[in-house]
């Protein structure tokens, strides 16, 4: 048997050969700061602070030395905010760094810059807070540094859960809300929404929140609570890190038992077929269960399709599971696959088709070897399946809202365009994509889901309903993955982005991932940053930006990228 190699080792070895590895500065206490990295002046006494390196998920944004403050209470955040205001510094909340876009730090940040990261890991308390408005629902108060895996486990122990959640467990609650993070779920045919749940993003489960904001009368930053009915709350529900939350109250519903069936035997031509073609289409699975994800490795014929269904009783063929992360083969790959990834990172981009085939083969074999093709258990254990040790790749991301009847139309068109462009590039000897296409489907952020009269929709959420397009009640999410530094990737991503914005006016970006591509870089196209993104969230963009500016006029909770993006 071929010995598996952890994916982290793949990247370490390959990136080291390319000279891409960097030597992080280990944590250094304030007393050991040297002249090249002076301690921020007059730093608040009693707040622990140290220096360390920063690296985002894909390693594309790296800062070798930055000051980090440890917040152990909401009062610490208030103290830091007033210190930053008085000394011309910015504060950036730090969770698990599981993101791509420069919402936390930007390229070029260094120890000499006037920015301090705030470590939120100690802001992790949670408690049940009583019943929700709908019978059977519950409210939970949680601080922003809590991990989603911990929160879901806490809810499960009390008999509650969420309809959908992001696949990684190593996400902070604050980070999830900042970017309207989502899972994959819409109501199956005949399904009724369970009390205390939403088919939209997690931002739509917020009932109230507390944030650190400017108080004009006090002349200082203070904590202030906002109910979901407060007009200002709309801008804070999905805030892109332009605000600092210290506590939120979320809704949850009754704990569900789920079944997850994996299929690797359905061809892409059938799954993504034109509407009306019949057969095993994505829409047919969506109608039957409401919960699907397609992972399609490049240059392969059959995607990895996951189909979740609500199943109170274990089906006889399903293997019961008692914990999350039940696809170990996705975190450890055989040596031949590791070798291919390493060679691509070293510049042999033409091996992308071989890598795609190898990834598909490893998935099919892994499902058989681990008996993971048919699983059943508590919702959390089927919803969480991405570990921190998985392959760290670049990912773009978009949500396209459509009527439910148009899901298959959209998926067929997108996969057709993607395939045509991928083959056109290959014909020129270019292979910009060596990771999977991922497709998920969600509902929208309907504020009626929280059962509070006058509740506001998250103003900056990609899933915010559009009053001018009331029929668009679902969103199809497209992510295309590739190894960091792959040649021609930015140009390819730019073509996909232009296609989506031109063909589908309801396209919005996935905040945490890659977008606004030029031929050379993400988050850089001035037209997307200055026109397409704001227009996609109008009406409401200007009001949300103005609200965030009013709550933080000194821009303590901002960075140069957000300053460029968030303009009314």
ZAMIVEX-68909 format. One line per field, with one value per residue (C-alpha): residue number from 1; chain; x, y, z. Coordinates in steps of 0.001 Angstrom, whole numbers, padded with zeros to 6 digits. Each point is the difference from the previous one (the first is absolute). Last residue first. Layout:
// residues N
pos	[NUM / ...]
unit	[A / ...]
x	[X / ...]
y	[Y / ...]
z	[Z / ...]
This chain:
// residues 568
pos	[568 / 567 / 566 / 565 / 564 / 563 / 562 / 561 / 560 / 559 / 558 / 557 / 556 / 555 / 554 / 553 / 552 / 551 / 550 / 549 / 548 / 547 / 546 / 545 / 544 / 543 / 542 / 541 / 540 / 539 / 538 / 537 / 536 / 535 / 534 / 533 / 532 / 531 / 530 / 529 / 528 / 527 / 526 / 525 / 524 / 523 / 522 / 521 / 520 / 519 / 518 / 517 / 516 / 515 / 514 / 513 / 512 / 511 / 510 / 509 / 508 / 507 / 506 / 505 / 504 / 503 / 502 / 501 / 500 / 499 / 498 / 497 / 496 / 495 / 494 / 493 / 492 / 491 / 490 / 489 / 488 / 487 / 486 / 485 / 484 / 483 / 482 / 481 / 480 / 479 / 478 / 477 / 476 / 475 / 474 / 473 / 472 / 471 / 470 / 469 / 468 / 467 / 466 / 465 / 464 / 463 / 462 / 461 / 460 / 459 / 458 / 457 / 456 / 455 / 454 / 453 / 452 / 451 / 450 / 449 / 448 / 447 / 446 / 445 / 444 / 443 / 442 / 441 / 440 / 439 / 438 / 437 / 436 / 435 / 434 / 433 / 432 / 431 / 430 / 429 / 428 / 427 / 426 / 425 / 424 / 423 / 422 / 421 / 420 / 419 / 418 / 417 / 416 / 415 / 414 / 413 / 412 / 411 / 410 / 409 / 408 / 407 / 406 / 405 / 404 / 403 / 402 / 401 / 400 / 399 / 398 / 397 / 396 / 395 / 394 / 393 / 392 / 391 / 390 / 389 / 388 / 387 / 386 / 385 / 384 / 383 / 382 / 381 / 380 / 379 / 378 / 377 / 376 / 375 / 374 / 373 / 372 / 371 / 370 / 369 / 368 / 367 / 366 / 365 / 364 / 363 / 362 / 361 / 360 / 359 / 358 / 357 / 356 / 355 / 354 / 353 / 352 / 351 / 350 / 349 / 348 / 347 / 346 / 345 / 344 / 343 / 342 / 341 / 340 / 339 / 338 / 337 / 336 / 335 / 334 / 333 / 332 / 331 / 330 / 329 / 328 / 327 / 326 / 325 / 324 / 323 / 322 / 321 / 320 / 319 / 318 / 317 / 316 / 315 / 314 / 313 / 312 / 311 / 310 / 309 / 308 / 307 / 306 / 305 / 304 / 303 / 302 / 301 / 300 / 299 / 298 / 297 / 296 / 295 / 294 / 293 / 292 / 291 / 290 / 289 / 288 / 287 / 286 / 285 / 284 / 283 / 282 / 281 / 280 / 279 / 278 / 277 / 276 / 275 / 274 / 273 / 272 / 271 / 270 / 269 / 268 / 267 / 266 / 265 / 264 / 263 / 262 / 261 / 260 / 259 / 258 / 257 / 256 / 255 / 254 / 253 / 252 / 251 / 250 / 249 / 248 / 247 / 246 / 245 / 244 / 243 / 242 / 241 / 240 / 239 / 238 / 237 / 236 / 235 / 234 / 233 / 232 / 231 / 230 / 229 / 228 / 227 / 226 / 225 / 224 / 223 / 222 / 221 / 220 / 219 / 218 / 217 / 216 / 215 / 214 / 213 / 212 / 211 / 210 / 209 / 208 / 207 / 206 / 205 / 204 / 203 / 202 / 201 / 200 / 199 / 198 / 197 / 196 / 195 / 194 / 193 / 192 / 191 / 190 / 189 / 188 / 187 / 186 / 185 / 184 / 183 / 182 / 181 / 180 / 179 / 178 / 177 / 176 / 175 / 174 / 173 / 172 / 171 / 170 / 169 / 168 / 167 / 166 / 165 / 164 / 163 / 162 / 161 / 160 / 159 / 158 / 157 / 156 / 155 / 154 / 153 / 152 / 151 / 150 / 149 / 148 / 147 / 146 / 145 / 144 / 143 / 142 / 141 / 140 / 139 / 138 / 137 / 136 / 135 / 134 / 133 / 132 / 131 / 130 / 129 / 128 / 127 / 126 / 125 / 124 / 123 / 122 / 121 / 120 / 119 / 118 / 117 / 116 / 115 / 114 / 113 / 112 / 111 / 110 / 109 / 108 / 107 / 106 / 105 / 104 / 103 / 102 / 101 / 100 / 99 / 98 / 97 / 96 / 95 / 94 / 93 / 92 / 91 / 90 / 89 / 88 / 87 / 86 / 85 / 84 / 83 / 82 / 81 / 80 / 79 / 78 / 77 / 76 / 75 / 74 / 73 / 72 / 71 / 70 / 69 / 68 / 67 / 66 / 65 / 64 / 63 / 62 / 61 / 60 / 59 / 58 / 57 / 56 / 55 / 54 / 53 / 52 / 51 / 50 / 49 / 48 / 47 / 46 / 45 / 44 / 43 / 42 / 41 / 40 / 39 / 38 / 37 / 36 / 35 / 34 / 33 / 32 / 31 / 30 / 29 / 28 / 27 / 26 / 25 / 24 / 23 / 22 / 21 / 20 / 19 / 18 / 17 / 16 / 15 / 14 / 13 / 12 / 11 / 10 / 9 / 8 / 7 / 6 / 5 / 4 / 3 / 2 / 1]
unit	[A / A / A / A / A / A / A / A / A / A / A / A / A / A / A / A / A / A / A / A / A / A / A / A / A / A / A / A / A / A / A / A / A / A / A / A / A / A / A / A / A / A / A / A / A / A / A / A / A / A / A / A / A / A / A / A / A / A / A / A / A / A / A / A / A / A / A / A / A / A / A / A / A / A / A / A / A / A / A / A / A / A / A / A / A / A / A / A / A / A / A / A / A / A / A / A / A / A / A / A / A / A / A / A / A / A / A / A / A / A / A / A / A / A / A / A / A / A / A / A / A / A / A / A / A / A / A / A / A / A / A / A / A / A / A / A / A / A / A / A / A / A / A / A / A / A / A / A / A / A / A / A / A / A / A / A / A / A / A / A / A / A / A / A / A / A / A / A / A / A / A / A / A / A / A / A / A / A / A / A / A / A / A / A / A / A / A / A / A / A / A / A / A / A / A / A / A / A / A / A / A / A / A / A / A / A / A / A / A / A / A / A / A / A / A / A / A / A / A / A / A / A / A / A / A / A / A / A / A / A / A / A / A / A / A / A / A / A / A / A / A / A / A / A / A / A / A / A / A / A / A / A / A / A / A / A / A / A / A / A / A / A / A / A / A / A / A / A / A / A / A / A / A / A / A / A / A / A / A / A / A / A / A / A / A / A / A / A / A / A / A / A / A / A / A / A / A / A / A / A / A / A / A / A / A / A / A / A / A / A / A / A / A / A / A / A / A / A / A / A / A / A / A / A / A / A / A / A / A / A / A / A / A / A / A / A / A / A / A / A / A / A / A / A / A / A / A / A / A / A / A / A / A / A / A / A / A / A / A / A / A / A / A / A / A / A / A / A / A / A / A / A / A / A / A / A / A / A / A / A / A / A / A / A / A / A / A / A / A / A / A / A / A / A / A / A / A / A / A / A / A / A / A / A / A / A / A / A / A / A / A / A / A / A / A / A / A / A / A / A / A / A / A / A / A / A / A / A / A / A / A / A / A / A / A / A / A / A / A / A / A / A / A / A / A / A / A / A / A / A / A / A / A / A / A / A / A / A / A / A / A / A / A / A / A / A / A / A / A / A / A / A / A / A / A / A / A / A / A / A / A / A / A / A / A / A / A / A / A / A / A / A / A / A / A / A / A / A / A / A / A / A / A / A / A / A / A / A / A / A / A / A / A / A / A / A / A / A / A / A / A / A / A / A / A / A / A / A / A / A / A / A / A / A / A / A / A / A / A / A / A / A / A / A / A / A / A / A / A / A / A / A / A / A / A / A / A / A / A / A / A / A / A / A / A / A / A / A]
x	[-020527 / 003507 / 000732 / 002463 / 002970 / -000157 / -000595 / 003242 / 001935 / -001111 / -002940 / -001162 / 001547 / -001565 / -000184 / -003687 / -000859 / -003768 / -000534 / 002242 / -001783 / -003344 / 001184 / 001164 / -003337 / -002014 / 002082 / -000355 / -003732 / -001555 / 002267 / 002051 / 001040 / 000718 / 002613 / 001787 / -000147 / 000986 / 003046 / 001495 / -001030 / 001084 / 003238 / 001137 / 002386 / -001468 / 001730 / 003204 / 001780 / -002590 / -002235 / -002336 / -002672 / -000702 / 001680 / -001531 / -001366 / -002500 / -001730 / -000782 / -003486 / -001664 / -003629 / 000664 / 000830 / 001620 / 002333 / 000953 / 000479 / 002016 / 002225 / 000774 / 000800 / 002300 / 001753 / 000520 / 001779 / 002276 / 000732 / 000816 / 002424 / 002884 / -000849 / 001338 / -002221 / -001438 / -003416 / -003607 / -003181 / -002922 / -003590 / -002927 / -003548 / -002437 / -003674 / -003098 / 000328 / -003725 / -000035 / 002289 / -000504 / -000209 / 003445 / 000503 / 003319 / 001962 / 003282 / -000293 / 000803 / -003346 / -000728 / -003830 / -001717 / -002564 / -003212 / -002093 / 002213 / -000563 / 003731 / -000775 / -001926 / 003384 / 000343 / 003713 / -000211 / -000086 / 003051 / 001571 / 003552 / 002414 / 003739 / 002330 / 003081 / 003691 / 002554 / -001259 / 002286 / 001214 / 001489 / 001326 / -002013 / -002503 / -000151 / -001206 / -002803 / -000847 / -000383 / -001992 / -002483 / -000295 / -000712 / -002580 / -001819 / 000221 / -001536 / -002796 / -001053 / 000128 / -002113 / -002708 / 000002 / -000678 / -002660 / -003151 / 001174 / 000058 / 003548 / 002644 / 003620 / 002516 / 003675 / 003339 / 003626 / 002198 / 003767 / 001106 / 000958 / -000305 / -001730 / 001758 / -002348 / -002795 / -002964 / -002962 / -002435 / -003635 / -000285 / 001125 / -001792 / -003340 / -000046 / 000654 / -000089 / 002589 / -000125 / 003088 / 002336 / 000963 / 003594 / 001502 / -002905 / -000207 / 003781 / 000170 / -002461 / 001725 / 003506 / -001125 / -001546 / 003130 / 002190 / -002110 / 000208 / 003724 / 000555 / -002014 / 001987 / 003391 / 000477 / 000710 / 003509 / 001192 / 001293 / -003492 / -001093 / 002768 / -001056 / -003627 / 001008 / 002247 / -002761 / -002332 / 002609 / 000606 / -003584 / -002109 / -000704 / -002567 / -002675 / 000673 / -001119 / -003609 / -001989 / 000846 / -002704 / -000791 / -002412 / -000453 / -002544 / 000666 / -003000 / -001352 / -002864 / -001159 / 000479 / -003191 / -000705 / 001266 / 000260 / 001895 / 003517 / 001260 / 003722 / 001106 / 003627 / 000081 / 000296 / 001762 / 003340 / 002130 / -000257 / -001369 / -003711 / -001273 / -003815 / -001863 / -003628 / -002696 / -003670 / -000770 / -002153 / -000292 / 003722 / 000799 / -002083 / 001503 / 003518 / -001076 / -000356 / -002029 / -002203 / 001200 / -002634 / 002496 / 003412 / 002256 / 002220 / -000400 / -000271 / 002990 / 001907 / -000301 / -001548 / 002041 / 001808 / -002923 / 000186 / -003062 / -000387 / -002784 / -001004 / -001438 / -001424 / 000400 / -002919 / 000680 / 002536 / -000228 / 002987 / 000839 / 003257 / 002875 / 003127 / -000400 / 002715 / -000972 / 001441 / 000914 / -002082 / -003136 / -002649 / -002512 / 001484 / -001490 / -003556 / 000432 / -000009 / -003713 / -000773 / -002518 / 002648 / 000736 / 003263 / 002129 / 002651 / 003530 / 001977 / 002512 / 000569 / -001161 / -002692 / -002686 / 001233 / 000090 / 002119 / -000711 / 001079 / -002676 / -002727 / -002398 / -003653 / -002174 / 002634 / -001053 / 000171 / 003739 / 000331 / -000840 / -003267 / -002098 / -000996 / -000794 / -001780 / -003084 / 000487 / -000637 / -002664 / 000982 / -002439 / 002625 / 003310 / 000575 / 003347 / 003339 / 003757 / 002163 / 000482 / 002346 / -001416 / 003553 / 000191 / -002406 / 002334 / 002990 / -001746 / -001073 / 003573 / 000747 / 001912 / -002999 / 000345 / -003091 / -001962 / -003398 / -003471 / -003268 / 001476 / -000096 / -001788 / -000313 / 002010 / 003120 / -000465 / 000018 / 003328 / 001457 / -001134 / 001585 / 003259 / 000214 / -000799 / 002947 / -000663 / 001861 / -003130 / -001744 / -003164 / -003533 / -002328 / -003691 / -002291 / -002623 / -002697 / -002871 / 000874 / 000940 / 003207 / 000351 / 002561 / 003553 / 002168 / 003566 / 003237 / 003409 / 002708 / 001660 / 003275 / 000846 / -000558 / 003591 / -000066 / 002409 / 001724 / 000538 / 002099 / 002543 / 003520 / -000613 / -000968 / -003017 / 001031 / -002848 / -003141 / -001120 / -003441 / -002329 / 002707 / -001911 / 000968 / -001449 / 000565 / 002125 / -001355 / -001274 / 001753 / -001777 / 001855 / 000740 / 001259 / 002376 / -000001 / 001057 / -003165 / -002307 / 002156 / -000066 / -003759 / -000414 / 002372 / -001914 / -003318 / 001418 / 001304 / -003436 / -001510 / 002165 / 003182 / 001410 / 003543 / 001910 / 002059 / 002836 / 001121 / 003078 / 000410 / -003185 / -001222 / -002900 / 000067 / 000350 / -003246 / -001742 / 001573 / 003411 / 000951 / 003307 / 000295 / 000615 / -001442 / -002662 / -001725 / -002351 / 000717 / 001362 / -001299 / 002791 / 001505 / 001848 / -000190 / 003030 / 002782 / 000652 / 003325 / 001277 / -000445 / -002944 / 001006 / -002000 / -003151 / 000102 / 001006 / -002110 / 002096 / 000845 / -001027 / 002583 / -001413 / -000473 / -000405 / 003553 / -001325 / 001448 / -001448 / -003388 / 000099 / 001104 / -002315 / -002921 / 000178 / 000712 / -003274 / -001692 / 000989 / 001720 / -001617 / 002171 / -000845 / -001243]
y	[055687 / -001463 / -003389 / -001514 / 002361 / 000452 / -003747 / -000644 / 002574 / -001457 / 000538 / -000262 / 003177 / 001866 / 003220 / 000346 / -003475 / -000162 / 002799 / -001648 / -003346 / 001729 / 001895 / -003263 / -001668 / 002944 / 000189 / -003722 / -000233 / 000132 / -001258 / -003036 / -001054 / 003634 / 000212 / -003113 / 000886 / 003673 / 000917 / -003375 / -001712 / 002972 / 000496 / -003605 / -000745 / -002505 / -002832 / 000387 / -000037 / -000107 / 002125 / -001676 / 001609 / -003307 / -002607 / -001283 / 001293 / 002428 / -002377 / 002411 / 000787 / -000998 / 001092 / 001638 / -003413 / -000136 / 003005 / -000444 / -003750 / 000247 / 002756 / -002128 / -003099 / 001995 / 001580 / -003425 / -001132 / 003048 / -000506 / -003680 / 000587 / -001665 / -001752 / 002045 / -001563 / -003393 / 000278 / 000049 / 001188 / 000929 / 000421 / 000646 / -000331 / 002273 / -000640 / 002205 / 002099 / 000493 / 003295 / 001731 / 003738 / -000557 / -001662 / -002526 / 000178 / -003152 / 001677 / 001686 / 003697 / 001238 / -002979 / 000057 / 001972 / -001386 / 002059 / -002674 / -002712 / -003550 / -000575 / -001500 / 003137 / 001638 / -001999 / -000448 / -002014 / -003749 / -002089 / -002044 / -001328 / -000525 / -000658 / -000038 / -001946 / 000742 / 000125 / 003097 / 002291 / -002670 / 001644 / -001927 / 002022 / -002835 / -000201 / 003612 / -000766 / -003154 / 001926 / 002730 / -002494 / -001901 / 003131 / 001246 / -003335 / -000258 / 003463 / -000580 / -003379 / 001320 / 003025 / -001939 / -002650 / 002646 / 001811 / -001413 / 001176 / 003586 / 001312 / 001560 / -000449 / -000258 / 000350 / -001353 / -000310 / -002492 / -000272 / -003297 / -001319 / -003779 / -001333 / 000043 / 002638 / -002601 / 000150 / -002323 / 001762 / -000365 / -003776 / -000071 / 003242 / -001408 / -002984 / -003259 / -001944 / -000865 / -001648 / 000250 / -000018 / -003661 / 001125 / -002062 / 000555 / 003762 / 000186 / -001889 / 002371 / 003034 / -001180 / -000711 / 003456 / 001629 / -002022 / 000994 / 003665 / -000271 / -001576 / 002762 / 002682 / -001462 / 002731 / 002405 / -001377 / 003086 / -001229 / 000274 / -002365 / -002422 / 000072 / -000666 / -002927 / -001454 / 000199 / -001844 / -002734 / -000084 / -000845 / 002799 / 000974 / 002642 / -000983 / -003672 / 000555 / 000591 / -000229 / 003373 / 000221 / -002329 / -002762 / -001692 / -002659 / -001887 / 000118 / -003115 / -000634 / 003626 / 001615 / 001624 / 003744 / 000369 / 003524 / -000378 / 000864 / -000680 / 000241 / -000226 / -000679 / 000944 / -002395 / 000630 / 001390 / 002745 / 002165 / -001496 / 000583 / 000340 / 000171 / 000817 / -000749 / 000650 / 000460 / -003744 / -001081 / 003294 / 000663 / -003504 / 000574 / 003463 / -001405 / -002314 / -003775 / -000598 / 002397 / 002267 / 002590 / 002536 / -000348 / -002541 / 000745 / -003402 / -001836 / 001523 / 000020 / -003775 / -001697 / -002767 / 001917 / 000213 / 000813 / -000516 / 002134 / -000861 / 002586 / -000011 / 003350 / 001904 / 002367 / 003573 / 002694 / 003776 / 002173 / 002624 / 001754 / 001259 / 002160 / 001165 / 002147 / 001936 / 000405 / -003707 / -000681 / 001197 / -002608 / 000429 / 003410 / 001959 / -001183 / 000658 / 003749 / -000125 / -001589 / -002851 / -002686 / 001600 / 001875 / 000097 / 002626 / -000334 / 003221 / 001998 / 003512 / 003607 / -000851 / 001939 / -001175 / -003664 / -001925 / -003706 / -003316 / -002508 / -001988 / -002146 / -000918 / -002614 / -001388 / -003034 / 001859 / 000546 / -003795 / 000130 / -001034 / -003145 / 001200 / -001630 / 000729 / -002060 / -002631 / 001225 / -002175 / -002605 / -001005 / 000064 / 000431 / 003299 / 001558 / -000939 / 000419 / 001683 / 003718 / 002722 / 003524 / 001482 / 001727 / -002518 / -002933 / 001981 / 000896 / -003595 / -001116 / -002601 / -003223 / -002281 / 000085 / -001022 / 003243 / -000459 / -001159 / -000783 / 000872 / -001975 / -000713 / -002812 / 001538 / -002044 / 000891 / 003715 / -000212 / -002152 / 002538 / 002827 / -001893 / -000851 / 003622 / 001142 / 002660 / 003274 / 002055 / -000572 / -002078 / 000429 / -002799 / 000211 / -002994 / -001267 / -002596 / 002474 / 003036 / 003202 / -001489 / -001770 / 000923 / 001321 / -003082 / 000948 / 000666 / 001354 / 000239 / 003375 / -001692 / -000827 / 003618 / 000956 / 003675 / 000911 / 003349 / 002521 / 003132 / -001453 / -000579 / -003682 / -000424 / 000280 / -000085 / -002215 / 000642 / -001269 / -001136 / 000423 / -000883 / -002862 / -003636 / -001187 / -002543 / 002255 / -001726 / 003174 / 003357 / 003333 / 002908 / 003157 / 003192 / 002466 / 003803 / 000300 / 001247 / -002127 / -003082 / 000524 / 000475 / -003185 / -001966 / 000940 / -000878 / -003353 / -000692 / 000875 / -002684 / -002489 / -002056 / 001925 / -001041 / 002604 / -000952 / 002038 / -000977 / -001708 / -002090 / 001007 / -002483 / 000176 / -002801 / -002661 / -001641 / 000477 / 003311 / 000282 / 002361 / -000023 / 000721 / 002795 / 000204 / 001708 / -000707 / 002764 / 000960 / 003423 / 001506 / 000673 / 003444 / -000210 / -003132 / -002128 / 000573 / -002378 / 000815 / 001441 / -003339 / -001418 / -002475 / 001632 / -000145 / -003777 / -001740 / -002672 / -001699 / 002038 / -002006 / -001280 / 000200 / -002730 / 001013 / -000851 / -002364 / -003077 / 001163 / 000382 / -003606 / -001470 / 002074 / -000381 / -003760 / -000240 / 001829 / -002561 / -002874 / -002786 / -003406 / -003129 / -002005 / -003489]
z	[000043 / 000041 / 001461 / -002452 / 000227 / 003775 / 000301 / -001873 / 002025 / 003358 / 002340 / 003591 / 001396 / -002890 / 002054 / -000891 / 001336 / 000533 / -002528 / -002583 / 000428 / -000442 / -003076 / -001596 / 000751 / -001349 / -003162 / -000704 / 000692 / -003429 / -001343 / 000914 / -003513 / -000842 / 002777 / -001317 / -003690 / 000269 / 002081 / 000864 / -003241 / -002118 / 001935 / -000497 / 002881 / 002438 / -001905 / -001988 / -003359 / -002778 / 002198 / 002402 / 002190 / 001772 / 002230 / 003241 / 003323 / -001512 / -002394 / -002809 / -001266 / -003264 / -000423 / -003376 / -001488 / -003447 / 000276 / 003660 / -000428 / -003226 / 001348 / 003038 / -002027 / -002303 / 002999 / 001552 / -003163 / 000019 / 003699 / -000568 / -002878 / 001891 / 003258 / 002921 / 002641 / -001018 / -001655 / 001103 / -001745 / 002248 / -001217 / 002343 / -001302 / 001786 / 000626 / 000395 / -003130 / -000664 / 001941 / -002492 / 000619 / 003747 / -000105 / 002778 / 001884 / -000776 / -000936 / 003389 / 000232 / 001347 / 002259 / -000061 / 002735 / 002451 / 000088 / 001674 / 001464 / -001254 / -000683 / -003422 / -001001 / -000583 / -003251 / -000589 / -003221 / -000606 / -000697 / -002805 / -000199 / -002906 / 000322 / -003013 / 000995 / -000130 / -002833 / -001809 / -002049 / -002421 / -003087 / -003008 / -002490 / -000439 / 003786 / 000167 / -002437 / 001933 / 003259 / -001781 / -001467 / 003272 / 002043 / -002494 / 000020 / 003786 / 000299 / -002496 / 001420 / 003576 / -000919 / -001842 / 002744 / 002642 / -002043 / 001619 / 003433 / -001254 / -000269 / 002237 / -001084 / 002835 / -000873 / 001235 / -001044 / 001762 / 000513 / 001476 / 003429 / -000229 / 003097 / 003361 / 001467 / -000237 / -002380 / 000740 / 002301 / -001120 / 000500 / 003627 / 000744 / -001150 / 002358 / -001802 / -003224 / -002651 / -003429 / -002200 / 002996 / 000255 / 000591 / -002819 / -002372 / 000431 / -000180 / -003293 / -001664 / 001508 / -000911 / -003570 / -000310 / 001363 / -002387 / -002995 / 000952 / 000604 / -003417 / -001668 / 001912 / -000984 / -002603 / 002868 / 000490 / 001881 / 003372 / 001449 / -002758 / 000945 / 003643 / -000857 / -002199 / 002705 / 002568 / -002348 / -000494 / 003801 / 000835 / 001515 / 003600 / 000946 / -002531 / 000719 / 003590 / -001112 / 003245 / 001453 / 002696 / 002923 / 000957 / -003359 / -000982 / -003252 / -002321 / -001728 / 002461 / -000040 / 003409 / 001291 / 000088 / -003588 / -001396 / -003265 / -001098 / -003525 / -000716 / -003631 / -000895 / -003658 / -002959 / -003317 / 001139 / -001534 / 003113 / 003241 / 000474 / 003559 / -000035 / 003211 / 000749 / 002592 / -000959 / 000230 / -002943 / -001863 / 000363 / -001215 / -003125 / -000453 / -000076 / -002803 / 000171 / -003117 / -001910 / -002792 / 000836 / 001204 / -001647 / 001643 / 003019 / 001662 / -003330 / -001797 / 003274 / 000102 / 003000 / 001662 / 002730 / 002421 / 003700 / 002199 / 003120 / 002462 / 002533 / 003483 / 001011 / 003267 / 000576 / -001045 / 000762 / 000278 / 000722 / 002612 / -000733 / 002137 / -000339 / -003592 / -001544 / -003124 / -003515 / 000104 / -003096 / 001879 / -000734 / 002857 / 000822 / -002898 / 000698 / 003728 / -000629 / -000922 / 003391 / -000384 / 000534 / 003366 / 000458 / 003150 / 000614 / 001316 / 000286 / -002056 / 001267 / -000173 / 002535 / -001866 / -003408 / 000954 / -002504 / -000296 / 001538 / -000954 / 001737 / -001985 / -000215 / -001659 / -002373 / -002063 / -003335 / 000399 / -000108 / -003684 / -001613 / 000368 / 003439 / 003342 / 003266 / -000845 / -002731 / -003563 / -001600 / -002589 / -002758 / -002750 / 001744 / 001746 / -000852 / 001506 / -000477 / 002624 / 000458 / 001185 / -000021 / -000004 / 003390 / 001527 / -000595 / 001253 / 003238 / 000545 / -000521 / -002647 / 000661 / -000509 / -003765 / -002058 / 000382 / 001670 / -000954 / 001775 / 003370 / 003252 / 003258 / 002544 / 002838 / -000773 / -003661 / 000794 / 001821 / -002785 / -002588 / 001994 / 000443 / -003697 / -000867 / 002072 / 002628 / -000518 / -000595 / 003348 / 000165 / 001276 / -001055 / -000813 / -000308 / -002423 / 000664 / 000066 / -002139 / 001826 / 001333 / 003308 / 002646 / 000029 / -000382 / 000852 / -001824 / 000953 / -002679 / 000321 / 001001 / -003627 / -001092 / -000826 / -000933 / -002799 / 000383 / -002802 / -000303 / -002358 / 001229 / 000514 / -003591 / -002280 / -003660 / -001134 / 002007 / 003375 / 001157 / -002995 / -002506 / -001667 / 000559 / 003284 / 002749 / 002191 / 003138 / 001663 / -000104 / 000450 / -001581 / 001982 / -001646 / 001597 / 000136 / 003627 / 001679 / -002091 / 000532 / 003789 / -000117 / -002013 / 002224 / 003141 / -001657 / -001142 / 003508 / 001368 / -002213 / 001831 / -000420 / -002944 / -000885 / -001995 / -003052 / -001485 / -003472 / -001443 / -003123 / -001744 / -002577 / -002431 / -002551 / 002679 / -001092 / 003345 / 001050 / 001622 / 002819 / 001858 / 003691 / 002442 / 003501 / 002055 / 003310 / 001108 / 003619 / -000773 / -003199 / -002510 / 000506 / -003314 / -002178 / 000935 / -002483 / -002872 / -001599 / 003282 / 001736 / 001867 / 002708 / 002783 / -002072 / -000141 / -003192 / -001629 / -002661 / -003116 / -003004 / -002458 / -003491 / -002567 / -003594 / -001041 / -002624 / 001659 / 003307 / -001606 / -001150 / 003308 / 002179 / -002335 / -000143 / 003741 / 000676 / -002210 / 002237 / -001979 / -000324 / -000294 / -003069 / 000848]
